[in-house]
């Protein structure tokens, strides 16, 4: 069951809104739609019926780059929302791991042209998450997290995202099919 989170309080990175929750066991979850949108993919994955591969990892180009440990952790998590509804999502810790999969496929020149925007979006996410990660660790070690504003890390990540897209590209929008590097 989700104990924290709400669709009206998403993690915002540029124009991408990641609906996130913390479950009662401490698991941080991104909704499936948010996870896919963060990568520049459609919020509803084209799933292959009967496939053992979760929707976030489906694609022939990335299949050779999926480690077994990521595949094992990438099962959708169905959980109860604070309002009583149900949702499906993925462990938030998978986002950088799945970004790495798309980057490995791109670097091996295995990504088809239609998926290159996903790899570019993954690269921006990994860089932004790394920068925010070190800031969060320093803040925790120094105690600064107690005095900073509640959404300070989200604002830093959004600023990094916007800066990376300042060279004439457009951020992925939930209502259109434009990508960050379109």
Secondary structure, DSSP 8 states (H G I E B T S, - for coil): -EEEE-TTS-EEETTEEE-EEEETTS-EEEEHHHHHHHTTS-SS----TT-SS-GGG--HHHHTT--HHHHHHTS-EEEE-TTS-EEEEEETTHHHHHHHHHHHHHHTT-S-GGGHHHHHHHHHHHHHHHHHHHHHHHHHHHTGGGTS-TTHHHHHHHHHHHHHTTTT-----TTS---TT-
